[in-house]
């Protein structure tokens, strides 16, 4: 629209300038013709009157465009050579004025008229006149520009609507691009110009290929997870026949760890196609319930915040994300503190621990899948390193932001900012 506006504005300015230059001569001719007609009428009426009636009649012939007055003076006004062209145009329209010794001159400043002159009546007296044309010229020019602006504005409106309609397929394509990996495949209608149609066609093919690969991968992972759980279940059954208590507990811990690794891997790699619907969800109650659950297991976890805070979320994903953060806090520290606050149109969840924290240069690295920190290896960390990656994936799906930061009094803070209203 900016390009269209500047183009039309430039065309209008240049066109107006050319038109003004081209019409300058015709405007002078028009003024000369009008003056000639007025002078013919004034000369005839004044010449047919006598004495003081001429003076009164001249006053009656005065208009807002022409000043007319009569004087018996025999002094001839001087001629203005620069107005010879206009004098010739007047005489061309009314040749009879040539016998009246028509004189034109530029008016002196302050007289109110820009061109003045006189013509001689048959008895030798003079009929003086003045012409006001500046105001009329500007009114004429402004009026003409106003009329010219009407089609310009119409052109801008029509052009804007056409551009908006032309760009509509691109807006649909942009919206579909933002939904890739977050929803089912939605075919974008092929519309618009030839290049846009080809682009949308290529996008639809790419989107179909991506979703097919995701579906195949998710299905493969589901089968692998099922096949792996089967021998793990058999191992649990066989543990019941094992007499060695210490060995049975060790194997049970290993089986639990393998099961958790399989669950986290399936949760992360199968997360693009998310069938869970968005519902109105009481986040405050859920956070308090999570804290109570960990307390029942003997962990030092508490919740601080409002009793209720509703917002649209995917409940299972959010519970799993908060649970992962609390488990990380307890693994690297002795306790976890969950808090919830409302800041404007954003819900802020914070999970604080009293662990060693994370080096600033490793903050981004730890959010990547399968990432492990050195101190984590030394502490014999369990799992695949997907906990924070799953949290980031869940938060991103809700349109939120996950941030990690070291607290001033020690420990790590995981902060989730979620919009209260989905856009």
HUUR-V28863 format. One record per residue. PSI is psi in radians with two decimals (none if undefined). OMEGA is omega as a letter, one per 30 degrees, with the letter a starting at -180 (999 if undefined). NEAR is the number of other C-alpha atoms within 8 Angstrom. Layout:
PSI;OMEGA;NEAR
PSI;OMEGA;NEAR
This chain:
-0.62;l;6
-0.76;l;5
-0.77;l;6
-0.77;a;9
-0.82;a;9
-0.68;a;8
-0.84;a;8
-0.69;l;10
-0.74;l;8
-0.75;l;8
-0.69;a;8
-0.75;a;9
-0.83;a;8
-0.74;l;8
-0.70;l;8
-0.73;l;9
-0.82;l;8
-0.72;a;8
-0.69;l;8
-0.76;l;8
-0.73;a;8
-0.54;a;8
0.00;a;8
-0.76;a;8
-0.73;a;8
-0.52;l;8
-0.73;l;8
-0.72;l;9
-0.69;l;10
-0.75;l;8
-0.70;l;8
-0.71;l;13
-0.76;a;11
-0.75;l;8
-0.70;l;10
-0.77;l;12
-0.74;a;9
-0.69;a;8
-0.66;l;8
-0.79;a;10
-0.80;a;8
-0.76;l;10
-0.76;a;10
-0.82;a;8
-0.74;a;9
-0.68;a;11
-0.52;a;10
-0.11;l;6
3.00;a;8
2.60;l;8
-2.38;a;6
-0.26;l;6
-0.52;l;8
-0.71;a;12
-0.76;l;11
-0.69;a;8
-0.66;l;10
-0.66;l;13
-0.64;l;10
-0.49;l;7
-0.14;l;9
2.32;l;11
3.13;l;7
-0.17;l;6
-0.55;a;8
2.37;l;10
2.24;l;12
2.26;l;12
2.67;a;11
2.52;l;11
2.46;l;9
0.03;a;7
2.49;l;6
0.07;a;7
2.20;a;4
2.24;l;5
2.72;a;7
2.82;l;7
2.60;l;7
1.91;a;10
-0.54;a;5
-0.22;l;5
0.25;a;10
-0.62;a;9
-0.74;l;7
-0.64;l;10
-0.70;l;12
-0.67;l;8
-0.68;l;11
-0.79;a;13
-0.48;l;12
-0.60;l;7
-0.71;a;9
1.49;a;10
-0.44;a;8
-0.36;l;7
-0.24;l;11
-0.48;l;8
-0.12;a;6
0.21;l;10
0.88;a;8
2.27;l;12
2.43;l;12
2.50;l;14
2.76;l;11
2.34;a;9
2.59;l;10
2.62;a;6
2.47;l;5
-0.04;a;4
-0.20;l;7
-0.32;l;6
2.62;a;10
-0.49;l;13
2.30;l;11
2.97;a;13
-2.97;a;12
2.73;l;12
2.61;a;12
2.29;l;12
2.89;a;11
-0.50;a;7
0.10;l;5
-0.16;l;8
2.95;a;12
2.44;l;14
1.91;a;13
2.61;a;12
2.73;l;11
2.57;a;13
2.22;l;12
2.02;a;13
-0.19;a;9
-0.89;a;7
-0.75;l;7
-0.66;l;8
-0.77;l;8
-0.71;l;8
-0.69;l;8
-0.76;a;8
-0.81;a;8
-0.74;l;8
-0.72;l;8
-0.69;l;8
-0.66;l;9
-0.75;l;8
-0.65;l;8
-0.48;a;8
-0.42;a;8
-0.92;l;8
-0.51;l;8
-0.82;l;10
-0.72;l;8
-0.71;l;8
-0.71;l;8
-0.76;a;11
-0.83;l;8
-0.75;l;8
-0.71;l;9
-0.74;l;9
-0.69;l;8
-0.73;l;8
-0.75;l;9
-0.73;l;8
-0.66;l;8
-0.63;a;9
-0.12;a;9
-0.76;l;9
-0.59;l;13
-0.64;l;8
-0.73;l;8
-0.69;l;9
-0.72;l;10
-0.74;l;8
-0.70;l;8
-0.62;l;10
-0.69;l;7
-0.40;a;6
-0.07;a;8
2.27;l;9
-0.13;a;8
-0.19;a;9
3.11;l;9
2.84;a;7
2.24;l;8
2.07;a;5
2.28;l;5
2.20;l;9
2.37;l;6
1.86;a;10
3.01;l;7
-2.80;a;10
2.99;a;7
-0.75;l;6
-0.72;l;6
-0.70;l;12
-0.73;l;11
-0.70;l;9
-0.79;l;8
-0.68;l;12
-0.79;l;9
-0.66;l;8
-0.76;l;8
-0.72;l;10
-0.77;l;8
-0.74;a;8
-0.72;l;10
-0.72;l;9
-0.74;a;8
-0.82;a;8
-0.57;l;11
-0.74;l;8
-0.73;l;8
-0.75;a;11
-0.73;l;9
-0.72;l;8
-0.76;l;9
-0.72;l;11
-0.71;l;8
-0.76;l;8
-0.67;l;10
-0.74;l;9
-0.75;l;8
-0.77;l;8
-0.71;l;11
-0.75;a;8
-0.60;l;8
-0.59;a;8
-0.49;a;9
-0.92;l;8
-0.52;l;8
-0.67;l;10
-0.68;l;8
-0.67;l;8
-0.69;l;8
-0.71;l;10
-0.67;a;8
-0.41;l;8
-0.45;a;10
-0.43;a;7
0.06;a;6
2.21;a;8
-0.58;a;6
1.96;a;6
-0.80;a;7
-0.73;a;6
-0.67;l;7
-0.73;l;11
-0.66;l;8
-0.78;l;8
-0.70;l;9
-0.68;l;10
-0.72;l;8
-0.71;l;8
-0.72;l;10
-0.68;l;8
-0.74;l;10
-0.70;l;8
-0.74;l;10
-0.65;l;9
-0.74;l;10
-0.77;a;9
-0.77;a;9
-0.65;l;12
-0.76;l;11
-0.66;a;13
-0.67;a;9
-0.87;a;11
-0.31;l;8
0.34;a;12
-0.22;a;9
-0.73;l;9
1.72;a;11
1.87;a;7
-0.15;a;4
2.21;a;6
2.78;l;5
2.24;l;8
2.83;l;8
2.17;a;8
2.29;l;10
1.69;a;10
-0.66;a;10
-0.80;l;13
-0.71;a;10
-0.76;l;9
-0.72;l;11
-0.67;l;10
-0.72;l;8
-0.76;l;10
-0.74;l;12
-0.67;l;10
-0.75;l;8
-0.61;l;11
-0.67;l;11
-0.45;l;7
0.07;l;6
0.24;a;6
2.69;l;9
1.54;a;9
2.31;l;12
2.91;a;11
2.43;l;10
2.22;a;8
-3.01;a;8
2.80;l;8
-0.50;a;6
2.47;l;8
1.84;a;9
2.43;l;9
2.74;a;10
2.13;a;11
2.99;l;10
1.85;a;12
-0.83;a;9
-0.78;l;7
-0.73;a;8
-0.68;l;11
-0.75;a;10
-0.68;a;9
-0.83;a;12
-0.68;l;10
-0.72;l;9
-0.73;a;11
-0.73;l;13
-0.70;l;10
-0.73;l;8
-0.74;a;9
-0.72;a;17
-0.52;a;12
-0.67;a;7
-0.13;l;10
-3.03;a;12
-0.29;a;11
2.90;l;11
2.43;l;15
2.06;l;12
2.29;l;14
2.67;l;10
2.35;l;12
2.71;l;9
2.12;l;8
1.68;a;7
-2.13;l;4
0.45;a;8
2.37;l;10
2.25;a;12
2.07;l;12
2.30;l;11
2.35;l;12
1.96;a;14
2.51;l;12
3.05;l;15
0.53;a;14
-2.90;a;11
-0.19;a;9
-3.00;a;10
2.42;l;9
2.48;a;6
-0.68;a;5
-0.21;a;6
0.04;a;8
-0.79;a;11
-0.63;a;7
-0.67;a;8
-0.32;l;11
-0.16;a;10
2.64;l;10
2.49;l;9
0.28;a;7
2.44;l;10
2.42;l;8
2.74;a;7
-0.80;a;6
-0.42;l;6
-0.67;l;9
-0.68;a;9
-0.47;a;7
0.21;l;6
0.94;a;6
2.39;l;7
2.87;l;5
-3.07;a;8
0.02;a;9
0.53;a;10
-0.03;a;14
-0.95;a;11
-0.57;l;13
-0.69;l;12
-0.70;l;12
-0.83;l;14
-0.67;l;11
-0.77;l;10
-0.74;a;11
-0.72;l;15
-0.63;l;10
-0.48;l;8
0.06;a;9
0.33;a;9
-3.02;a;11
2.33;l;10
2.27;a;12
2.38;l;7
2.45;l;9
2.59;l;9
2.38;l;10
2.63;a;9
-0.62;a;5
0.28;l;4
2.59;a;10
3.10;a;14
2.52;l;16
2.20;l;12
2.08;a;12
2.26;l;11
2.21;l;12
2.07;a;11
2.34;l;12
2.40;l;10
-0.44;l;9
2.23;a;7
2.41;l;6
none;999;2
